[in-house]
Amino acid sequence: MIHQHELKAEDIRAYTLQTMKEHFAIKAEGYCCTTDMILDVLIKASAECSSLEAVCADLEQVADSNTVRGYINQALPVKKLRHQEEQVNRALAHCIPTTMVRKGIEVAIDFHDEPFYGKQEGTRAVTCHGQAKKGTTHFVRIATAYVIWRQVRLTLAVHYVLPDETALQVLKILLQRLKSLDFEAKVLYLDKGFAATPIVKYLTDQRQPAIIANPIRGKKGGTRALCRGRASYTTPYTFTDGTQVTLAMKASLVPDKTGKLRRKWLAFIVILLEWSPEKVYQEYRRRFGVECSYRLLRRVRATTTSRNPALRFFLLGFGLILTNAWVFLRWEFARLLAPGPRRIEAARFRLHRFSKLLIRSIEKLYGTITAIPTHISPQSVIY
C-alpha cells in the first residue's frame, strides 16, 4: 500500500502543543522562558515518565527547572482547583473526532486514587481518606467518564473529588459534563464505588440503563448467601434499607495459586436491562477499557515529589489529554484503507511511537546534552 503523506513528529508536537496552549492558563513571556518552552518540558516529562528537573537537565536550550516549576506552581493554586478542572475538561473535549457519534454510546465511570504524602492541614483538606496503600491513607482522588465508540476510547470528563462529596454528587457532575458535550449514554458501566442505593434510585428515576459492580459482603448472609450453585443466575435482592434491585450473579472458574480451578462469583446490579448474567458480564468487561486508560496514563504521566495536590491533579489531567490526543491522531491518520466501516491499523501508531515522536521533536528543537565535563581525557581510559 502506497501512502502519499506523512504524519511527522513535528506535526504531532504542533497538535499537542496547540491543544495545551488553547486551554491552560500557564503563561510565560520572559527572555529565557516562554509558554511554549514550559509546555514542551511538560510534554517531554509526561511522554518519558520523568520529572521536570530531569527534562530541564537533559535539554540544552531551556530554562532551569526552578524557573519552569515556579511558573507552573504560580498557575496552579489549590484554591482554583475547579478552574483547573474546567481547563482539563475543555482540553479533553478538544480531541473528539468530528465523525464520532454522540447518541446511544457506552459510558464507563470510575474512581482513581493517587497516593498523597503531604502533612499540611490545608492540603490534607482537599485529599480523600481511604484504605492504606503505598504507605499512606490519603489520596488525590479523581473520577472520570470514559466513552466507548468503535475503536475510539476517550476520557471526556474528569472531576477532582473532595472529601465531603458523595458518589451521587460526583456521578451527576460527570453526567452533566457529558450532556454539555451532547453525549447520551445507551448504557452506563459503573464500578463498585457507585454501588449505593442513592445511585440506584437516581438512575432508575432518570430511566438510565446501567450495570454497577456490586461488592460481595458477609460471611454467610448478605450477598455472600447468593453465591450458591454452579450456574450463573439473576435474582431480585433487597438491601438493608429496603431498596429492591435485580442482581446478576456470574459464576466462573478461575485457577488459584496451585493451578486448581475454583469457583469465583461476581455480582452486578442491573438497572432497566433484560440481559442474561452472561451478557451482563461480557458487556461489563468493556468497562475495563477505563482501567486500560489508567494503565496508559501511567505511561504518559510526569513524575513529581511535590506536595501540591493541584500540581498532582494537573499532571494527571495532562497525561489524560496526551492519551486523548494520541487516540484522535490515530483515528485520523492510522486508518486502514479497506471496504466497510472505518478501522484503525493499530500497529502503525501505538502509544509508544506517539511518545517517542513527541520526545524526538522536542529534543530536536531544544538540543540535548551529549557530553559531561571531566578532569581527565576519556581517551586515556576508554581507548
C-alpha positions in Angstrom: 0.0 0.0 0.0 1.4 3.4 -1.0 0.9 6.3 1.3 1.1 9.8 -0.2 1.5 11.7 3.0 3.4 11.5 6.3 2.4 12.5 9.9 5.7 13.8 11.2 7.0 14.2 14.7 6.7 18.0 14.3 3.1 17.7 13.3 2.3 15.6 16.4 4.1 18.1 18.7 2.3 21.0 17.0 -1.2 19.5 17.5 -0.4 18.5 21.2 1.1 21.9 22.0 -1.8 23.8 20.4 -4.3 21.8 22.4 -2.4 22.7 25.7 -2.0 26.4 24.8 -5.6 26.9 24.0 -6.9 25.5 27.3 -4.4 26.1 30.0 -3.6 29.3 31.9 0.1 28.7 32.1 1.8 31.8 30.6 5.4 32.9 30.4 6.7 35.8 28.3 10.2 36.0 29.8 13.5 36.4 27.9 14.7 32.9 28.8 11.3 31.1 29.4 8.3 31.1 27.2 4.9 29.4 27.3 5.9 27.0 24.5 9.0 26.1 26.4 7.1 25.2 29.6 4.6 23.1 27.8 7.3 21.4 25.8 9.1 20.5 29.1 5.8 19.2 30.5 5.1 17.2 27.3 8.5 15.6 27.3 8.4 14.8 31.0 5.0 13.2 30.5 6.0 11.3 27.4 9.1 9.7 29.1 7.6 9.5 32.6 10.3 11.6 34.1 10.4 14.8 36.2 10.6 18.4 35.2 14.1 18.5 36.8 15.3 15.6 34.6 14.0 17.1 31.4 15.4 20.6 32.1 18.8 18.9 32.8 18.6 16.9 29.6 17.7 19.8 27.2 20.3 22.3 26.3 18.3 25.4 25.4 15.6 25.5 28.1 15.4 27.4 31.4 16.4 25.8 34.7 13.9 23.6 36.5 13.3 26.1 39.3 12.1 28.7 36.8 9.8 26.3 35.0 8.4 25.0 38.2 7.8 28.5 39.5 5.7 29.4 36.5 3.7 26.2 36.8 3.1 26.5 40.6 2.0 30.1 40.1 -0.7 29.0 37.6 -1.9 26.1 39.9 -3.0 27.4 43.3 -5.0 25.0 45.3 -7.9 27.5 45.8 -8.5 27.3 42.0 -8.9 23.6 41.7 -12.3 23.9 40.0 -10.9 26.3 37.4 -8.1 23.9 36.6 -10.6 21.1 36.4 -12.6 23.1 33.8 -9.4 23.7 31.8 -8.6 20.0 31.7 -12.2 19.1 30.6 -12.1 21.6 27.8 -8.7 20.2 26.6 -10.1 16.6 26.8 -13.1 17.6 24.6 -10.8 19.2 22.1 -9.8 15.7 20.9 -13.2 14.5 19.9 -13.3 13.3 16.3 -15.9 15.2 14.2 -17.3 11.9 12.9 -17.9 10.5 16.4 -21.5 9.5 17.2 -22.7 11.2 20.4 -26.1 9.5 20.9 -26.5 5.9 22.2 -22.9 5.3 23.2 -21.5 3.3 26.1 -20.0 5.2 29.1 -17.8 3.9 31.9 -17.3 5.9 35.1 -14.7 5.1 37.7 -12.7 6.5 40.6 -8.9 6.7 40.6 -6.7 7.3 43.6 -3.2 8.7 43.6 -1.2 8.4 46.9 -0.6 11.8 48.7 2.1 12.2 51.4 1.6 15.9 52.4 1.1 16.7 56.1 -0.2 20.3 55.9 -3.8 20.8 57.0 -4.6 23.0 54.0 -3.6 20.3 51.5 -5.0 17.4 53.5 -8.3 19.2 53.4 -8.6 18.6 49.6 -7.5 14.9 49.7 -9.6 11.9 50.4 -9.1 9.3 53.1 -9.0 5.6 52.2 -7.7 2.2 52.9 -3.9 2.2 53.5 -2.0 1.8 50.2 1.6 2.6 49.3 2.4 4.0 52.7 -0.5 6.4 53.1 -4.2 6.7 53.8 -4.6 10.0 51.9 -5.2 10.2 48.2 -5.7 12.7 45.4 -9.0 11.2 44.1 -10.4 11.8 40.6 -13.5 10.4 38.9 -13.5 10.1 35.1 -16.1 9.4 32.4 -14.9 7.3 29.5 -16.8 6.9 26.3 -16.6 3.8 24.2 -17.3 4.0 20.4 -15.8 1.6 17.9 -12.0 1.9 18.2 -12.2 5.3 19.8 -11.8 5.3 23.6 -11.8 8.8 25.1 -11.8 10.2 28.6 -14.2 13.2 28.2 -14.9 14.3 31.8 -12.8 14.4 34.9 -13.7 15.6 38.3 -11.4 16.3 41.3 -13.2 14.6 44.3 -13.3 16.5 47.6 -13.7 14.6 50.9 -17.2 15.8 51.5 -18.6 14.9 48.1 -20.8 11.8 47.7 -20.7 9.3 44.9 -24.1 10.6 43.7 -22.9 14.2 43.5 -19.8 13.0 41.5 -22.0 11.0 39.2 -24.3 13.9 38.5 -21.4 16.2 37.7 -19.8 13.8 35.2 -23.1 13.1 33.5 -23.8 16.8 33.3 -20.4 17.3 31.7 -21.2 14.7 29.1 -24.6 16.2 28.5 -23.0 19.6 27.8 -21.0 17.9 25.0 -24.2 16.4 23.7 -23.4 12.8 24.7 -26.1 10.5 25.7 -25.3 7.1 27.2 -27.0 4.0 26.0 -25.7 2.0 29.0 -23.6 3.2 32.0 -21.0 0.9 33.4 -20.1 1.9 37.0 -17.5 0.4 39.3 -18.2 -0.8 42.8 -17.6 2.7 44.3 -21.0 3.6 42.9 -22.9 0.6 44.4 -25.2 2.6 46.7 -28.9 2.9 47.0 -29.0 6.7 46.2 -27.2 5.9 42.9 -29.7 3.1 42.1 -32.7 5.3 42.8 -31.3 8.2 40.8 -30.6 6.1 37.7 -34.0 4.4 37.9 -35.8 7.7 38.2 -33.8 9.0 35.2 -34.6 5.9 33.2 -30.9 5.4 32.6 -29.9 1.7 31.9 -26.8 0.8 33.9 -24.7 -2.0 35.2 -23.0 -1.5 38.6 -20.4 -3.9 40.0 -21.6 -4.9 43.5 -19.2 -6.0 46.2 -19.9 -9.4 47.8 -20.1 -8.9 51.5 -20.9 -11.0 54.5 -19.6 -14.3 55.8 -22.8 -16.3 55.4 -25.5 -13.7 54.9 -25.8 -10.7 52.7 -24.8 -11.0 49.1 -22.4 -13.9 50.1 -25.5 -16.1 50.6 -26.3 -15.7 46.9 -23.0 -17.4 45.9 -24.5 -20.8 45.6 -24.9 -23.5 43.0 -22.8 -24.0 39.9 -24.6 -21.8 37.3 -25.0 -18.1 36.8 -28.4 -16.7 37.5 -30.4 -13.5 38.0 -32.3 -12.8 41.2 -34.2 -10.0 43.0 -32.5 -8.7 46.1 -33.4 -6.3 48.9 -30.7 -4.1 50.6 -30.9 -3.5 54.3 -32.5 -0.1 53.7 -35.4 -1.7 51.8 -34.2 -0.8 48.3 -35.1 -3.6 45.8 -32.7 -4.3 42.9 -32.0 -7.0 40.3 -28.7 -8.8 40.8 -26.9 -10.8 38.1 -24.8 -13.4 39.7 -22.0 -14.6 37.4 -20.2 -17.9 38.3 -16.8 -18.5 36.7 -13.9 -20.9 37.2 -10.5 -19.4 37.8 -7.2 -21.1 38.8 -5.9 -20.5 42.3 -2.2 -20.3 43.3 -1.8 -24.0 42.9 -3.4 -24.1 39.5 -6.5 -25.8 40.7 -9.8 -24.3 39.3 -12.1 -22.8 41.9 -15.5 -21.1 41.5 -15.5 -17.3 41.7 -18.7 -15.2 41.9 -19.2 -11.7 40.6 -22.3 -9.6 41.4 -23.8 -6.9 39.2 -26.7 -4.5 39.9 -28.7 -4.4 36.7 -30.9 -1.4 36.0 -33.5 -1.3 33.3 -31.9 -4.1 31.3 -33.3 -7.5 30.4 -29.9 -9.2 30.0 -28.7 -12.7 31.0 -25.9 -12.9 33.5 -23.5 -14.0 30.8 -24.4 -10.9 28.7 -24.1 -8.6 31.7 -20.6 -10.0 32.4 -19.5 -9.8 28.8 -20.8 -6.3 28.3 -19.4 -5.1 31.6 -15.9 -6.3 30.6 -16.0 -3.5 28.1 -15.9 -1.2 31.1 -12.3 -2.4 31.7 -11.4 -0.1 28.9 -11.4 2.7 31.6 -8.9 0.6 33.6 -6.8 0.4 30.5 -6.9 4.2 30.2 -5.3 4.4 33.7 -2.6 2.0 32.6 -2.0 4.1 29.5 -2.0 7.2 31.8 0.9 5.7 33.8 2.9 5.6 30.6 2.4 9.3 29.8 2.5 11.0 33.2 5.2 13.1 34.5 6.6 12.2 38.0 6.9 14.6 40.9 7.6 14.7 44.6 5.6 17.9 45.0 3.1 18.0 47.8 0.9 20.5 46.0 -2.3 18.5 45.2 -3.2 21.0 42.4 0.0 20.1 40.6 -0.6 16.4 41.1 -4.1 16.8 39.6 -2.7 18.8 36.8 -0.2 16.2 35.8 -2.9 13.5 35.9 -5.1 15.7 33.6 -2.1 16.4 31.4 -1.5 12.7 30.9 -5.2 12.1 30.1 -5.0 14.8 27.5 -1.9 13.3 25.9 -3.8 9.9 25.7 -6.8 11.6 24.1 -4.5 13.3 21.6 -3.0 10.0 20.6 -6.4 8.4 20.2 -7.6 11.3 18.0 -4.4 11.3 15.8 -4.6 7.5 15.5 -8.2 7.7 14.4 -7.5 10.4 11.8 -4.2 9.2 10.4 -3.8 5.4 11.0 -6.8 4.4 9.0 -6.9 1.0 7.4 -7.8 1.5 3.8 -10.3 -1.3 3.3 -14.0 -1.7 2.5 -16.6 -1.3 5.2 -16.6 0.9 8.3 -13.5 2.9 9.2 -11.0 0.8 11.1 -7.6 1.6 12.6 -4.3 -0.1 11.8 -3.3 -0.3 15.4 0.3 -1.5 14.8 1.1 1.6 12.7 0.7 4.2 15.5 0.9 2.7 19.0 1.2 4.9 22.1 4.9 4.1 22.4 5.5 5.5 19.0 3.4 8.6 19.8 5.5 9.2 22.9 8.8 8.7 21.1 7.9 11.0 18.2 6.9 13.7 20.7 10.2 13.3 22.6 12.3 13.4 19.4 10.6 16.5 18.0 11.2 18.4 21.3 14.8 17.2 21.6 15.5 18.3 18.0 14.1 21.7 18.8 16.0 22.4 22.0 19.0 20.1 21.7 20.2 17.6 24.2 23.2 17.2 26.5 25.6 14.8 24.8 28.7 15.2 27.0 29.7 16.0 30.5 32.8 17.9 31.8 35.6 15.7 33.2 39.0 16.2 34.8 40.8 13.7 32.5 40.8 12.7 28.9 38.3 9.8 28.1 40.9 8.5 25.6 43.3 7.7 28.4 40.7 5.4 30.0 38.3 4.1 27.3 40.5 3.6 24.3 
